[in-house]
């Protein structure tokens, strides 16, 4: 069967270092479930995996994963060699880590062929509702789409049978969801058992927080209070910045016009939030879909539960630049015409 031109490009990145202790298993689960959904809904899709700065002494990503047979899903493995990583190392601009996530994603975005591009991460599983919605092919080009992220327990993965994927697969995941990343913030919520009920509670909580913050901000302006009770900028509540690197969907045209993600950020944390508010400043509408994505919980390099100076630095930048971005200013800051290395012919393999 001749491959159809992709309607959707999905861009993720990774490397062959088994990050988090089980990266290979998480990527395998993600690829297998995605393939099942794409074939079921007959959605012409390409999955672009940016194989960034691979370790030459390790087996390659292509060898580490069992690639499922498929008709509607094309998988492109784009390898970014160590020399390119070396060119990006600049301790004055970004903290040196083995994988620069958003420059890597920009390489994939720049080369995507789909009408729409969904940027995500290698250990994210899409809900069937999300893929079914995209398969209707009614996405709007003046809109960027977001979804809630639901984390499930790492231990569940050993119970998921990749050889027998069916409608019960997602149900098993939902039984083990414990953390929610929604508009307004993130929280661990174990009860009640219904996910819909927990989401309702969280949305009510953040609506009340938003109301209280707006009231405090108005009070401060009226009385010229020198002390700011207004602890968070309101775009945190108005726009879905929470875990936005796990599901960012919009037209290929808009990704190219807005020149992908910022590449001058200190660490990856909050880079995706800056991206969300910049899209609003560029005139795009936000639509939050009712279809979640699921994240396989694992140990992280940057953890929100710790007092981390690197994360504080990035949150300070988000707070400093957020409102400027919303008002259409600073949109070109940290971006250039050479984002994503358009002139480099990277090694590519279709697996």
C-alpha positions as CSV (number, residue, x, y, z in Angstrom):
1,X,0.0,0.0,0.0
2,X,1.3,3.4,-1.0
3,X,1.7,5.7,2.1
4,X,-0.7,8.6,2.2
5,X,0.6,12.1,2.8
6,X,0.4,12.6,6.5
7,X,-2.4,14.7,8.0
8,X,-0.6,14.7,11.3
9,X,3.1,14.8,12.3
10,X,4.0,13.9,15.9
11,X,7.4,15.1,17.0
12,X,9.2,13.7,20.0
13,X,12.9,13.4,20.9
14,X,15.1,11.1,22.9
15,X,18.5,9.3,22.9
16,X,19.8,5.8,23.6
17,X,20.9,6.4,27.2
18,X,17.8,4.8,28.8
19,X,17.1,8.0,30.6
20,X,15.1,7.6,33.9
21,X,16.1,3.9,34.1
22,X,13.5,2.6,31.7
23,X,13.3,5.1,28.7
24,X,13.3,2.2,26.2
25,X,10.3,0.5,27.9
26,X,8.4,3.8,28.0
27,X,9.1,4.6,24.4
28,X,8.2,1.1,23.4
29,X,4.8,1.4,25.2
30,X,4.2,4.8,23.5
31,X,5.0,3.6,20.0
32,X,3.0,0.4,20.3
33,X,-0.1,2.2,21.6
34,X,0.2,5.0,19.1
35,X,0.4,2.5,16.2
36,X,-2.7,0.7,17.5
37,X,-4.7,3.9,17.6
38,X,-3.5,5.3,14.3
39,X,-4.3,2.0,12.5
40,X,-7.7,1.7,14.2
41,X,-8.7,5.2,13.1
42,X,-6.9,5.1,9.8
43,X,-5.3,8.5,10.3
44,X,-2.3,9.1,8.0
45,X,0.4,10.1,10.4
46,X,4.2,10.4,10.7
47,X,6.0,9.9,14.0
48,X,9.2,11.9,13.9
49,X,11.7,10.7,16.6
50,X,14.6,13.1,16.9
51,X,17.5,10.8,18.0
52,X,19.5,13.5,19.7
53,X,23.3,13.2,20.5
54,X,23.3,9.4,20.6
55,X,25.9,7.4,22.5
56,X,28.0,5.7,19.9
57,X,29.0,2.8,22.1
58,X,25.3,1.9,22.9
59,X,22.9,0.1,20.7
60,X,20.9,2.5,18.5
61,X,17.3,3.5,19.2
62,X,16.3,1.8,16.0
63,X,17.7,-1.5,17.5
64,X,16.2,-1.0,21.0
65,X,12.6,-0.7,19.9
66,X,10.3,-3.4,18.4
67,X,8.6,-1.5,15.6
68,X,5.0,-2.6,15.0
69,X,3.7,-3.4,11.5
70,X,1.5,-0.6,10.2
71,X,0.0,1.0,7.2
72,X,-1.1,4.5,8.2
73,X,1.8,5.3,10.5
74,X,5.2,6.2,9.1
75,X,8.1,6.4,11.6
76,X,11.0,8.7,10.8
77,X,14.2,8.5,12.9
78,X,16.2,11.7,12.5
79,X,19.7,11.5,14.1
80,X,21.3,14.7,15.4
81,X,25.1,13.9,15.9
82,X,27.3,15.0,18.8
83,X,28.9,17.7,16.7
84,X,25.6,19.6,16.5
85,X,25.1,19.2,20.3
86,X,28.6,20.7,20.7
87,X,27.6,23.7,18.7
88,X,24.6,24.3,21.0
89,X,26.6,24.1,24.2
90,X,26.9,27.6,25.7
91,X,27.0,28.0,29.5
92,X,26.1,31.6,29.2
93,X,22.8,30.7,27.5
94,X,21.7,27.2,28.5
95,X,22.6,24.7,31.2
96,X,24.6,21.9,29.7
97,X,22.8,18.6,29.7
98,X,23.1,15.6,27.3
99,X,19.8,16.5,25.4
100,X,18.6,20.0,24.6
101,X,14.9,19.2,24.3
102,X,13.5,22.1,22.5
103,X,16.3,22.6,19.9
104,X,15.8,18.9,19.3
105,X,12.1,19.3,18.8
106,X,12.6,22.3,16.5
107,X,14.7,20.0,14.2
108,X,11.7,17.7,13.9
109,X,9.2,20.5,13.5
110,X,11.2,22.1,10.7
111,X,11.2,18.8,8.8
112,X,7.6,17.7,9.5
113,X,5.4,17.0,6.4
114,X,2.0,16.8,8.1
115,X,-0.7,19.5,7.7
116,X,-0.8,19.7,11.5
117,X,2.0,19.0,14.0
118,X,1.6,17.7,17.5
119,X,4.7,18.0,19.7
120,X,4.9,15.6,22.6
121,X,7.3,13.5,24.6
122,X,8.5,10.0,24.2
123,X,6.8,8.6,27.2
124,X,3.3,10.1,26.6
125,X,0.3,7.9,25.6
126,X,-2.5,9.6,23.8
127,X,-6.1,8.9,24.7
128,X,-8.2,7.2,22.0
129,X,-10.6,10.2,22.2
130,X,-7.8,12.5,21.2
131,X,-6.7,10.5,18.1
132,X,-10.4,10.0,17.1
133,X,-10.9,13.7,17.3
134,X,-7.9,14.5,15.1
135,X,-9.0,11.8,12.7
136,X,-12.1,13.8,12.0
137,X,-9.8,16.3,10.2
138,X,-11.6,19.3,11.4
139,X,-8.7,21.1,13.1
140,X,-8.7,24.8,12.7
141,X,-5.6,26.7,11.5
142,X,-6.2,29.8,13.7
143,X,-6.2,27.6,16.9
144,X,-3.6,25.9,19.0
145,X,-4.9,22.8,21.0
146,X,-4.0,21.7,24.4
147,X,-5.0,18.7,26.6
148,X,-4.7,17.9,30.3
149,X,-1.9,15.5,31.2
150,X,-2.7,12.6,33.6
151,X,0.2,10.8,35.2
152,X,-0.2,7.1,36.0
153,X,1.9,4.9,38.3
154,X,5.2,3.6,36.8
155,X,4.6,0.1,38.2
156,X,1.5,-0.3,35.9
157,X,3.6,-0.8,32.8
158,X,4.5,-4.4,33.7
159,X,0.8,-5.3,33.6
160,X,0.1,-3.8,30.2
161,X,0.2,-6.5,27.4
162,X,1.6,-5.0,24.2
163,X,0.6,-8.0,22.2
164,X,-3.1,-7.6,23.1
165,X,-3.9,-3.9,22.8
166,X,-7.6,-3.2,23.0
167,X,-10.2,-0.9,24.5
168,X,-9.3,-2.2,28.0
169,X,-5.8,-0.8,27.7
170,X,-6.7,2.8,28.4
171,X,-9.2,1.8,31.1
172,X,-6.3,0.1,33.0
173,X,-4.3,3.3,32.7
174,X,-7.1,5.4,34.1
175,X,-7.4,3.2,37.1
176,X,-3.9,4.1,38.1
177,X,-3.9,7.9,37.4
178,X,-2.8,9.9,40.5
179,X,-1.5,13.3,39.3
180,X,-3.2,15.8,37.2
181,X,-1.7,18.7,35.1
182,X,-4.6,21.0,34.2
183,X,-5.1,24.7,33.4
184,X,-4.0,26.5,36.6
185,X,-1.5,24.0,37.9
186,X,-0.8,20.4,38.9
187,X,-1.9,18.3,41.9
188,X,-1.8,14.8,43.2
189,X,-5.4,13.7,43.8
190,X,-6.3,10.1,44.7
191,X,-10.0,10.4,45.6
192,X,-12.8,10.0,44.5
193,X,-12.2,7.1,42.1
194,X,-13.9,8.9,39.2
195,X,-11.3,10.9,37.1
196,X,-14.1,13.2,36.0
197,X,-14.9,14.0,39.6
198,X,-11.3,14.7,40.4
199,X,-10.9,17.0,37.4
200,X,-14.0,18.9,38.4
201,X,-12.6,19.4,41.9
202,X,-9.3,20.7,40.5
203,X,-11.0,23.0,38.1
204,X,-13.2,24.4,40.8
205,X,-10.1,24.9,43.0
206,X,-8.2,26.8,40.3
207,X,-11.3,28.9,39.5
208,X,-11.4,29.9,43.1
209,X,-7.7,30.7,43.2
210,X,-8.1,32.7,40.0
211,X,-11.0,34.7,41.5
212,X,-9.0,35.3,44.7
213,X,-6.0,36.5,42.8
214,X,-8.0,38.8,40.6
215,X,-9.6,40.3,43.7
216,X,-6.3,40.8,45.4
217,X,-4.8,42.4,42.3
218,X,-7.8,44.8,42.0
219,X,-7.4,45.7,45.7
220,X,-3.7,46.5,45.2
221,X,-4.3,48.7,42.2
222,X,-7.1,50.6,44.0
223,X,-5.1,51.3,47.1
224,X,-1.6,51.4,45.5
225,X,-0.4,48.8,48.0
226,X,3.4,48.6,47.9
227,X,3.2,44.9,48.7
228,X,2.0,42.6,46.0
229,X,-0.5,40.1,47.3
230,X,-0.9,39.0,43.7
231,X,1.5,36.0,43.8
232,X,0.9,34.6,40.2
233,X,0.4,36.3,36.9
234,X,-3.1,35.6,35.6
235,X,-2.0,33.9,32.4
236,X,-1.2,30.9,34.5
237,X,-4.9,30.6,35.1
238,X,-6.2,31.8,31.7
239,X,-4.0,29.6,29.5
240,X,-3.1,26.0,29.7
241,X,0.6,26.2,30.4
242,X,0.7,23.1,32.7
243,X,2.8,20.4,31.1
244,X,2.3,22.0,27.7
245,X,5.3,20.3,26.2
246,X,3.4,17.0,26.4
247,X,0.6,18.1,24.0
248,X,1.0,21.1,21.7
249,X,-1.0,20.8,18.5
250,X,-1.4,23.4,15.7
251,X,-1.0,23.8,12.0
252,X,2.3,23.2,10.3
253,X,2.0,26.7,8.9
254,X,1.7,28.3,12.3
255,X,4.6,26.3,13.7
256,X,6.8,27.5,10.9
257,X,5.6,31.1,11.1
258,X,6.1,31.3,14.9
259,X,9.5,29.6,14.4
260,X,9.0,26.7,16.8
261,X,10.1,26.9,20.4
262,X,12.5,29.3,22.1
263,X,16.1,28.0,22.0
264,X,17.7,30.4,24.4
265,X,16.2,29.2,27.6
266,X,18.3,28.0,30.5
267,X,16.6,24.6,31.0
268,X,13.6,23.0,29.3
269,X,11.2,23.6,32.3
270,X,8.8,26.5,31.5
271,X,10.0,26.8,27.9
272,X,6.8,25.3,26.8
273,X,4.8,27.7,29.0
274,X,6.6,30.6,27.3
275,X,5.6,29.1,24.0
276,X,1.9,29.0,25.0
277,X,1.7,32.6,26.0
278,X,3.7,33.6,22.9
279,X,1.1,31.9,20.7
280,X,-1.7,33.9,22.4
281,X,0.4,37.1,21.7
282,X,0.7,36.1,18.1
283,X,-3.1,36.1,17.8
284,X,-3.9,32.4,17.9
285,X,-6.9,31.0,19.9
286,X,-6.5,28.4,22.6
287,X,-8.8,25.4,22.7
288,X,-8.5,22.9,25.5
289,X,-9.7,19.5,24.4
290,X,-11.6,17.1,26.7
291,X,-9.3,14.3,25.6
292,X,-6.3,13.8,27.9
293,X,-2.8,12.5,27.4
294,X,-1.2,10.1,29.8
295,X,2.3,10.3,31.1
296,X,4.3,7.4,32.4
297,X,5.6,8.6,35.8
298,X,9.4,8.4,36.3
299,X,12.3,10.0,38.0
300,X,13.1,13.4,36.4
301,X,16.1,15.6,36.0
302,X,14.2,18.6,37.2
303,X,11.6,17.9,39.8
304,X,8.9,20.4,40.9
305,X,8.9,19.0,44.4
306,X,12.4,20.2,45.1
307,X,13.8,23.6,45.7
308,X,15.8,23.9,42.5
309,X,17.6,27.2,41.5
310,X,17.5,26.3,37.8
311,X,13.7,26.0,37.9
312,X,13.4,29.2,39.9
313,X,15.4,30.9,37.2
314,X,13.1,29.7,34.5
315,X,9.9,30.6,36.5
316,X,11.3,34.1,37.1
317,X,11.7,34.5,33.3
318,X,8.2,33.2,32.7
319,X,6.8,35.7,35.1
320,X,9.0,38.5,33.8
321,X,8.2,37.9,30.1
322,X,4.7,36.4,30.2
323,X,2.6,39.5,30.0
324,X,5.0,41.0,27.4
325,X,4.5,38.0,25.2
326,X,0.7,38.1,25.7
327,X,0.7,41.7,24.4
328,X,2.6,40.7,21.3
329,X,6.0,42.0,22.4
330,X,9.2,40.0,22.7
331,X,7.8,37.4,20.2
332,X,11.1,37.3,18.3
333,X,13.3,37.2,21.3
334,X,15.4,34.1,21.4
335,X,14.4,33.1,17.9
336,X,16.2,33.3,14.6
337,X,15.8,32.2,11.0
338,X,18.1,29.2,11.5
339,X,16.0,27.6,14.2
340,X,15.9,23.8,13.7
341,X,19.1,23.9,11.5
342,X,17.2,24.0,8.2
343,X,20.4,23.8,6.1
344,X,21.7,20.6,7.6
345,X,20.9,17.3,5.9
346,X,20.6,15.1,9.0
347,X,20.8,11.3,8.7
348,X,17.3,9.9,8.5
349,X,15.9,6.4,8.7
350,X,12.4,5.1,8.2
351,X,11.8,2.2,10.5
